[in-house]
Amino acid sequence: MNSRGQRTITFGAGRLTIEDVVAVAKGAPAALSADAAFRRRIDLGVAFLERLLREDGVVYGVTTGYGESCTVAIPRHLVDELPLHLTRFHGCGLGADLEPDQVRAVLATRLCSLAVGYSGVRFVLLERLVELLQRDVLPRIPQEGSVGASGDLTPLSYVAAALVGEREVHCGGRIRPTAEVYAELGIQPLALKPKEGLALMNGTSVMTALACLAYSRSAYLARLAARISAMASAAIQGNEFHFDEALFELKPHPGQRQVAAWMRADLKSDRPPRNSHRLQDRYSLRCAPHVIGVLQDSLPWVRAFIENELNSANDNPLVDGERERVLHGGHFYGGHVAMAMDSLKTAVANVADLLDRQLALLVDCRFNNGLPPNLSGSAPDRAPINHGFKAVQIGVSAWTAEALKLTMPASVFSRSTECHNQDKVSMGTIAARDALRALELTEQVAAACLLAAVQALRLRRRNGDLDEAHLSESLRKMTGDVSSSFALLEEDRPLEGDLRLVIDQIRRQRWELY
């Protein structure tokens, strides 16, 4: 545990989970296993590689060039320089930089793969990755430039560059030259051994790290969307028996049943039915468990794909020091992460679309069962000049459209590159980045819809037509919590600050949900 009560995540002691990577991303301390067998496995691979080099063995990326240049033999006197050249010529990333929490996740994910013990790297390299995490010295990594097979070469080159003391790092809230930071902290740059540049860069660690973060946010989003949908149903005085347990026993998708159970609990649907103004609500309310349920039911297989990738040795070649074999293959291919992220972003964007439709019902006095137009809480004599959530609903429509636009699968856009050596690639990193952007937009939609639902419930309460007995204690508590920082919208005011506050609370997963 560190001073903030975070448990230490140990690498090399067994399989890690998505939650372990997320914990490191949030600042949990990292450590290497003290198990002697783990250290022995690492050392055996290094010793075997060194013997091969002495015996003039041929190893891809060690005694040969990279990619299509694998037929180019590297003279023995240049072998030691080759990994440094690999890190340097891949220093061409562009676009926005990964956020510090994303970089921590990348370091954790690469460390997890190297700690499997089949990458031919020294123990000191693993220790240095742990040291960077412990000191929060984080490589600056541009997001763009990976096709997701031969791994995340270009973004991971920024990790390798940091280890050798080059390029830039995040340190103390600023981006600074790595050499300058190392000099201040007394860190000696590593001189990479022949396989180590390739071992650091040739893998799926950027896409997998981003996938871990996307999974965590998606799992929370599913629960939040269920809570918002319950609020919207209560605010519009819908028919909560659309979520009846007997109904969902007849279409028993586990995640869908779970969402219905959450909503049923929030709406206390086991009580005698109240008089609903409609026998059947519109689909965005009636089918909320079915839409959110697709996301909830996707999470188990998405987790399996991500965690298998996380705990794999995914560079090339792999070095089996115990059996003294070098295995040339294609484990750097990120197809499983690409499929998981392409599917996840579609399920997430559908949740944005669902919430967008719920908001459209809440603000429209033709459909909201007596709530004021645009949920304005203004006095009747001030109503002509007040517009409530009108502009927010326009914004939600824009954010939803952008999220839906991102659902084109990235994995189908394989490009032949690098002299047709990389002639089929996964695009997994682009898919993961798309998923995070879809989540960002959907969280914005959720924030707006949460504020609108709370506004609607407060208006019902003010008008004396809110049946509190049909709302769970958890739902009422969350409504009160949001209300404590969100003044009832009576006179028009800019809502950007309110929206940004709620978005931040969503991303920090502030509320306990179910």
N, C-alpha and C positions, 0 to 999 in steps of 0.2 A: 504494500500500500504506500502511496505517496501522501504528502501533507493534505491533499484534497480528498483522501479516502479512496483513491482509485487503486484497484488491484494491479499488480505487475503482470504483464503479458510475457510469457516465457516462450522463446523460440527454440526449436529443436527438441522439444519434450513431447511432441505428438501433434495431432491435428489441431489447427486453429479454426475458429468460427468467424462468421461475418461480424459478430458482436465484438470479438477480440480486435479485429482491424478497426472497427469504429471506435473502440475504446482508445486505441493508440492515436487515432486521428484526433480525438478530443483531449489528448495529453497524458494518457495513462503511461506509466513507466514501462520500458521494455528491458528484457534481460535475455541472455543466452542460457540454455540448459547447462547445468553443471555435471550432467551425466557423462561418465567416461566413455561409454559406447558412442555417444554423439560426437565427442571430440575425436575419437579414433576414426569414425567414418569420414569425417572431414579430412583428417590428415592422410588417410589411405589414398584418397583421390588425388591429392596434391603429390604424394610420393610416386604414385604410378605415372602421372603425367611427366614428372621430372625424369623418371627413368626412360620413358619413351623418347623424350627429347635427346637424352644422352645417346640413345641407341639409334637416332635418326628415324624414328617412327613418323608416319604421316598422319597428322590430325588436322581436320578441317578447322580453319580459323586460328590455328596455332602455328602450323608450319606451312599453311596455304593462305592465299588471299580469301576474301569474303564473297559470299554470294556467287555470282557468275564467275568471279575471279578465283574460284576454288581450284582451278587447274594451274594456277600460278604458284609455283613453289617459292617459299620465302627463304632466302639464304640464312644460314644459321646466325650470322652476325647481325641480322636485322630482326630476328624473331622477337627479341625483347622490346623493340620499338613498336611492333605491330599494334598491340592493344591501345597505345596512346593515340596512334593515327586513327583507329576506329572511333575512339571517343571524339576526336576533333572534327573529322569530316562529316559526322552526323550532327554537328552543332548548328543546325539550320532550322530549328523550330520557330514557328510564328504563331500569331494569335495571342489571345489573352493568356496570362500565366495561370497555372493551377493555384487554387487557394492554399494557404498553409495547412489546413486540415486535410486537404486532398493530397498534398505532398507527404504528410506523415503517413497517410494510408498507403501511398506508393512505396515508401521506404519499408513499411511493415510487410507489405505484400511481397516485395522482392526478397526481403530477408527471410520470409517464410519459405519461399521456393529454394533459395540457396541453402537453407538449413536442412533441407531434405537430404543433402549430402552427395548429390550426383553432378555437381557443377564444376568440380575441380578448382575451387577457390580456397585460399588460406583462411584459417580461423581469424587472423588479424583483420581480414576484410569484413567478416561478420561483426567483429567487435567494433570496427569503425562505424558501420551502419547503426549499431546500437548507440554509440557515442553521439552521433549526429541527432538521433532521436532524443537522447537524454539531455543534450545541451540545447535542443531546439534550434539547431543550425540546419536549415532546410534548403536544398537546392532550388534555385529558380527554374521552373519547368514550363516552357510554353506548351499550350494544349495541342497545337496542330502539327501534323507531320507524320502520323503513324497510319499505316494501312492494316495493321493488326496481324501481320505475318511477315515474316521473320521476327515476330514480336514487335514490341513498342520501341524500336531501335532509336529513333530520334529523341523522343522524350526521355527515355532512360539514359541516353548519352549525357544528359544533364546531371543525373545521379553519379555516373562514372566520373564526369568532369569535376564534380565537387570533391570526390575522394582523392583525386590527384591535385587538388588545390587550384583548379581553374574555374573560369566563368564566375557566376554570382550565386549568393545564397541570401535567404531571408534570415535575418538575425536581429533581435531586439526591435522588431517592428519595422525594420528598414531592409532594403535590398542593397547589399554591399559586395565588393569583390571578395571572392572566397579567400584569396591569398592574404588579404588584409585581416579578415576575421580569424583565420588560422594563426597568424602572427600574434594577434592579441590574446588568443586563448591557449597558445602553446601547443597547437595541433600540428603534427608533422604530416605533410601530404604523403599519400601512398604511392609507391612505384608499382604499377600493376604488373603481375606476372602474365606469361603468355596467354593463358585462357581467361583471365579475369575480366578483361574488357568485354569480351563476348558474353561471358556468364552474367555480367551485370545488365547488359543491354538486350540480349536475345531472349525475350520472354514476354509474357502477357500481363505484366504487373501493373501497368498503368490502367488498362481497361478493367482488370480485376479489382483494383483498388476503387476505381470509380463505381464499379458495379456493387461493391460492398456498401458504399455510401448511398447509392440509389436504392438498394434493397431496404436499408434501414428507414429511409424517408418514405418509401412506398408502403411499408408495413404500418407506419404511423398514420399515413394518409388514409388508408383503408378504414382505420378505426375513427379517425376524425370525420371522414365523410359520412360514416354511419351516424355519428352524433349530430352533425349538421342536418342530415336528412330527417332525423327524429325531431329536431327543433323546427324544421320547416313544416313537417307534418302537423306538429302541435300548433304552430302559428297559423296555419291555414285551416285548422280544425278538420283535418283529414280523418280518414277511416283507418285507425290503427290496427284493425283486425285484418288488414292486408298482410300483416306480418305474423299471423297465427301459426303456432307450432305445427298443428295438424296439416296445414297447407304445405309447409316446407318439408314435411316427411314424405310428401308425394313427388318431390323433385330434389333428391337428397345430396346435392353437391355440398360437400362439407363447409367450404368457405361461405357459400351463399346462405346456408343454414345458420352459420355463425353470425353473419351480418344481420339476418332477420332476428336472431336471438338478442343481439345487442340493441336493436331498435325496439324490439318488444319490451325489453327491460326498461329502456329509457321512457317508453310511453305507458308503462304499467298496463300492458294490454291484457293482463289476466283479470282486470277489474271488469265489472259489468259494462257493456258497451254504452257509450254516450251517443247522443243523436248527431250523426254526421250529416253535413249538408249534401253529400254525394254518396251514392251507393258504392261507386268506384272512382277513386281518384285518378288523375292523369298519370301517365306512365312514369314521369320523373319522380313521383312519390311512391306509387304502387310498386314499381319495378326497381326501386333503389337497391334492395338486397341482391337483385339479379345483376345489376350493373357493377356495384361494388364487389359483389361476390366473385366476379371473374378475376378481379385483382387479387382478392383474398385467396382464391383457389389456385392462382398462379404462383403464389409465394413459395410453397414447398418445393416444387420442381426447380424454380429459379434459384432457391437456396442451394439445392443439390448441385446444380451446374456451377455456381459461383464457388462453393466451398471445395469441390473437387479440383477446380482450376487453382484456387488459392493454395492448396496443399500439394500441388504437383511440382515435379521437376520439369520446367517447361522451356529450358534453353536447349541449344544444339551446338555441338554434340554433347551427350551426357557421358559422364565418366564414372564407371563402376570400378572403384578402387579395390573392392574386396575380390571381385572375380577377374580383375585386370582386363576390362573390356572398355572400348570406346564405342558408344552407340550413336550412330548418325541417323537422325530422324527429323520429324516435323512438329514436335510438341509446342513450338512457338506459335502455332496456328490457333487463333482465338475464336473459332467458330461457335463454341458452346456459349461463351460470354456474349458474342454477337447475337445469337438467337435469343438468349435470355433477355438482353437489353432491348432488342427490337420488339419482343413480346410485351415486356414490362411497360415500355413507353406507350404502347397502344392501350393497355389496360388503364394506365394512369390518365391518359388524355380522355378516355371515355368517362372517367370520374369527373374531370373538368367539365365535360359536356353535360353530364347529369346535374351537377351543381349549378351550372349556368342556366339550365332550364328551370330548376327550382327557384332561382332568384327571379327569373322572368315571371313566374307565377306570383311570387310574393309582392312584386312592385306594381302589378297590373290589377287595378280595382275591378276589372271584369272577372278575374279569376281568384282573387285572394280572400273572398268570403268576408267582405266588410272592412278590411284594413284600408287605411287612407292611400291615395295614389302615391306611388314611389316611396311608401313607408314614411312620409313626412310626418313629424310629430307637431307641426305648427298649429297654433290656434286657428280656428275657422276664419277669422277676419284677416289672418296673415297668409292663408293657404294660397292665394293667387300668385304670390311672388316666391314661394318656397317649393323646392324641387327634390328634396330628400336624396334618395339613392339613384336618381335618374342617370347621372353621369357615371356613377359606379357600375350600373348595369351595362352601360356602353363599354366601359373598360373591361368588365368581365367577359363580354362577348369577344372583344379583341384578343384577350389573353387566351381564351378557349380556342379561338380560331388558329392562333399561332401554335398552340400545343397540338391540335389535330393535324396541322400541316406537317409536323415533325414525325408523324407516324409512318411515313414511307420507310420501309425497312432499309437500313444501311447495308445489311449483309448481302443484298442482291447486287450491290454496286462494286463488285470485285473488279480490280484493275490489274492488268499485266504490267509489271514494273521491273526495274533492275535487270535490263537485258533479257527479259522473259524468263529469268530464273524464278522470281516471285510472280508466277503467272496465274496464280489463284490465291487470293488473299481474303481475310475475314472481314475487314472493316469494323472489327469489334470495338476499337477505341472510339470511333465516330459514333457507333451505336450507343456506347455508354455515355458519351457526352450529350448526345441527343436525349437520352433518358433523363439525365440530370436537368437539362433545359426544360423538358416537358414537365418534370417535377416542380421546377422553379415557377413556371407559369401556373400550374395547377394549384400550388400552394398559395399563389396570389389570388386565384379564384376562390379557394377555400376561405382565405382570410376575409374577403369581401362578403362571401355568403354567410360566414359566421357572424359578422357584424350586422348584416341585414336580418338574420334570423333572431338575433338577440334584440335588435330594435323592434321587430315584429312582436316578439313575446312581451316586451315591456309595454308596447302599445296596447296589447290585449289586456295586460294586467291593469294598466291605467283606466281602460274602459270597463273593467270589471267582468270581462268575458274569457278569462284564462282559467281553465280548470286545473289548478295546481295539484290536485289529487291524482291527476293522470300523468304527472311528470316525476321521474325518479329524482332522488336526492342528488345523485351525481350530475344530472342534467341541470337541475336548479342551481347547484353549486357553481358549475362552469358558467352558467348565464350570469350569476352574480359576480364572478371573477372578471369576466369580460366587461361587465357594466361598470366595474370599479375604476377602469381606466378609459371608458368610452362613454362620454356624456350623451344622454338621449339627444338624438338629432331633431331639434325643434326648429331652430333657425338655420338656414343654409350656412355651411362653413366648409373650408377645404378639408378633405378626409385623408389626404395623403399620409399625414403623420399617424393617424389612427391605423391605417392599413399597414404601414411599415412596422408599427409596433406589433400588431397581431401576426404578421408574416414572420417576424423575428421569434415570437413566442412559438409559432408552429415549428420553425426550423430547430429550435432548441428543445422541442417536444416537451413543452412546459406542463401540459395538462395530462394527468393520469386518465387514460381512456380504457375502460372496461378491464 
